[in-house]
Amino acid sequence: MSTLKKMLSHAMAYMYLIVFAATATAGFPDRPIEFIIPFGAGGGADIEGRLLAKEMSSILGVPLTPINKPGAGGAITYTYIVNSKPDGYTIGWNSTSVLTTTNLGNTDFDYDAMDHIGRVEYQPQPFVVKADSSWKSFQDFVNDCRSNPNTYKIANSGTGSATHTAAIAIMNAINCKVIHLPKGIKGRNASVLSGEADAMVAPLTGAIRLSKAGKLRILAVPTSKRNMVIPDVPTMGELGYNAELDLFRGLSVAPGTPQSIKDKLFDAMSKAAKSETFMGLAKKKGFTVDPMGPKAFTALLSNEDNKVKNIFKGADLYKSK
């Protein structure tokens, strides 16, 4: 009889959890949602994330509050997401950093420790020089670099960042040895303008304004096709070099978040990404809005994770868990 009572007790507890979960998801969302941004205020990730959060707020009917949690290449934010409640009220604005920081060993988990809602956009990470540089084409740089190994300084956002990863991939492809200069998001452009760095790799959103102002020159993009905002800039593939690493951005939540909640967030994310305001920013800044659902995004993450791992292993940056 005691065994039967235990079985009935377990069954009732299980049914209670099912009913509780169904009730919680049915009313989602009914209060403000934290929108966690892995980088500081004022940069491309922050500007894009805040606008997406604003558009999603209108769709979901509750505030999405942007909160910047920079540090350790995104690891602070991703650790916060992994440890948050799986209820959909904490969302992470992910990027390629979810692959770089985990492979650097800044976290004790891999990218798949979170549930990923989907991708919002992607953009190239162009190779950029000062406008008055003697390098008028990417091949000009290649020729000089091969003749003067370990001479030129290439700025990036930080050691192991997406821009550093792309810079390594580019240099590997053209067989050139350079000095990689981690300058931070705010110091990266300044280092090229001041002459401290000879070139940089940056997200297009981080270089386009100064390029349009005639202060920087974009020589090539390590992506599969040309970008609409800089249609005259060739891809690495067109130039005969195998280097491709886009920067993507999307949304992640805590592991174990109910599927119905993730579905609602994906729907709001997709509608917000295609809103007139967000599409306007994309056209101005040069990123490509292309919402991708969990299944396709998971496949993309797996492919890009392998790519990052191989780049890091070759550069002695990879740290296994």
N, C-alpha and C positions, 0 to 999 in steps of 0.2 A: 504493500500500500504506500509505503514511504517513497519507493521508486516511482510509482505512478504520480504521486504528488509533485515530485521533483520534475518529472517530464512535463506535467501540466504547467508548473511554474515557469519553466524555461520557454515553453511555447507561448505563454501569455506575455512574457517579457519580450520575446521576439516580435510578437504581433504589435506590442506597444511601440517598439522601435520603428516598425514599418509605418504605423499610423502617424507617429510623431514626425517622421521624416517627410511623409506625404503632406502633412499639414504645414510643415515649415516651408517646403518648396512651393506649395500652392500659393502662399502669400508673398513669395519673393518677387521683388524686394519691397520691404516696408519700412526701411530706414536708410540713412546715408551709407554709402559704400566708400571704403578707402581705396584710392587709386595710387599705388606706390610706384614712384619713378626712381630708377637706379642711379641717376646722375643729378648734378646740381642744377640750380635754376639758371635759365637764360640760354642754355644750349639747345641743339636741335631736338634731342630726346625730350627735353622739358617742354618746349614749344608745341611739338606735335602731340605729346601725351596730354597736355592740358586742354588742347582743343578737342581731342577725341573724347576726353572725359566730359567736357561740356556738352558735346553732341549726344553722348550716351545718356547723360542726365535727363535731357529732354525726352528721350525715347523711353527710358525706364521709369521716369516720374519721381525719381529721388536724386538727391545730390550725390555726385561722385567727387569726392574731395581729394585733389592732388596733394601728395605728400612726397617730398624729396628725401630719399634715404641713400645718399651717395656713399661710396667707400668700397675698397678692395675690388675694383673693376666690376661692380654690380653684385658682389657676393653678399653685401649687407641686405640688400633688397630681397635677393632670392632666398636667403636663409630665413628672413622674416616671413616670406610667403609659405615656405615649406612648413614652418612652425605655427602658422595661423590656423584658425578654425576652418574646417571644410564646409563653410556655409555660404560662400559667394560674396561675403561682405568685405573681403580683402582681395584686391586684384593687383597683379604685378604687370607693369609695362615692360615686357621683355625685349631683348634684342639679341644680336649675335653674341653679346657679352654673356649670355646664359651658357654658351659653349666655351668661350675663351676662359672665363673665370673658373669654371668647374675643372677644365683641363689644366689650368695653372696650379691647381691644388688649393685655391682660396676657399673652397668649401669641402666638406667631407661627404658630399653627395654629387651625383651626376645630373645632367640636365633633365633626365626623366624622373627625378624625384618629385617634380610638380606635375599637375595636370595642366595641359596647355589648351587654351580656348581656340587659338588660331593665329594666323598671321594677318596683319593689317596692310603693311606696305614693305617695299624693298627699294634700295637705292645703291648706286655704284659708289665706290671709294676711290676717287680719281688720284692720279699722280700729278702733283701741282708744283710749279716753280714760280718765282717772282716774275712779274710781267717784263722786266728789263733783263732777264736772264739771257745768256748767250745761247742757251738751249732752245731753239725754235721748234724742235720736234722731239718726240720721245727717243727716236734713234740717235739724235745728237747726244742725248744724255747717255745712252747705252755705250756709244763709242768712247766717250770721255771716261765713263765709269770703268770700262774694261781696261783702259790704258792707265788708269790711276786708282787701283784697288785700295780700299780702306781709307779713302780720302774724303769722300763726300758724305755729308750728314743729312739723314732723312728723318724729319720730325714725325712723331705720332702722338696719340693721345695718352699713351702710357704703356709700360712693358706688358706684353700679353694682351693688349686691347685689340679690338677688331681691326683698327687702323694699323697697328703694329703687325698683326697677323697678315693682313693684306700686303703690307710693305715687304715682309719676308717672302711671301709667295711671289711677288713681282721680281724681287732681286734674285730669287732662285731660278725663275723662268728665264731671265736674261743673263744669268751666270755672272753677276756683279757683286762684289763685296763692298759694303758701305758701313757707315757708323749709324746705328739706329739711335735716335735722340728722343727719349720720352719727355714730352713737354706739357702734358695735360691738355685738356680740351681748350682752355682759354689761352694757353701759351703756345699752342701749335702754330696757329696762323702768324702770331707775332714773331716767332722765331724765324720764319721765312722772310717776312717783311723787313726784319732788322738785319738779315744776312747771317744770323747765328746758324741757321740751317740752310742747306742748299735747295732742299725740296721737302715736300711732305706728302703723306697719304692721309686723306680726311674724307668723312662722309660728304657727299655732294652738297647737302644742306649746310655744311660748315664751310664750304669754299665758294659757293656760287655768288654770294653778294660781292665779295672782293674781286671775283673774276669779272663780274659785270661792270664793276667800277674801274676796271683796267689796272688793278694792282697785282693780280695773280694770273697765271696762265696755266690752264689745264691741258696736259699733254696726252694723257691716255686714261682709259678706264678698264679695270680688271673685271669685266662683266660680259655677259653673253651677247648683248646687243647695245647699240648706241642709245644714249639718253635723249629724250625729246627736247630738254632744255639746253643741251650742248650737242646738237646733232653733228657738228663738224669734228668732234673729238673722236678718234678711232678707239676701238676696243683692243685689248692686248692680243686677242685672237687674230684680228685683222692684220696686226703687225707681225704675226708669226710666232707669238709667245703664248705659252699655255699657263695662264694665271687668271683665275676667276674666283672672286669671293665678294659677294654682295653683302651689304648690311641690311638686315631685316628687323622689323619691329612687330610685336604682337602682344597677346595677353596670356597670363598664366594665373592659376589659382592653386590653393592647397590641395594636396593629394587626397582623394576620397570625396571630393565635392560631388554631390548628387548630379546625375546626368541632366535632369530637368533644369537645374540651375545653370549648368554650363550651356545648355541649349539656348536659354534666355539671354545669357551674356553674349553668346556668339551672334545671335540675331541682332542684338543691340549694337554690337561691335561692327557688324557688316553694314548696317543701316547708317551708323554714324560715320564710318569710313567713306561711304558714298554720298554723304551730305554735300550740299553745295559749298558750304564753308570749308570743309576739310579738303574737298577736291580742289578748291581754289588755292589752298596752301600748297597742295601737292604740285599744282601747275607752276606756281611761283618758285618753289624750292627745288623741284626736280625729282621728287620721289614718286614711285609708281604705286598707286593704290590697287591692291589685288588681294582682297580678302580670301583667305585659305582656311578651310575647316580643319578640325582636329586630326582626321585621318591623314589628309594630304600634308598637313603641317608636321605631323609626327614623322612621316617619311622624309620630309625635307630636313628636319632636325637631325635625324639619324645620318643622312648623307653628309650634311655640313659638319657634324660632329667628327666623323671619320676624317674629313678634310683638315679640320683644325688639329686633330690629334697628330696627323702625319706632319703637318707644318711645324708643330711644337716639338715633336720628337727630333726632327732634323735640326732644330735650333736649340735643342737641349733645354726646352722650357716645360715639357710635359711632366706632370706629376701624377702617378697612378694612385688610386684610392687604396 
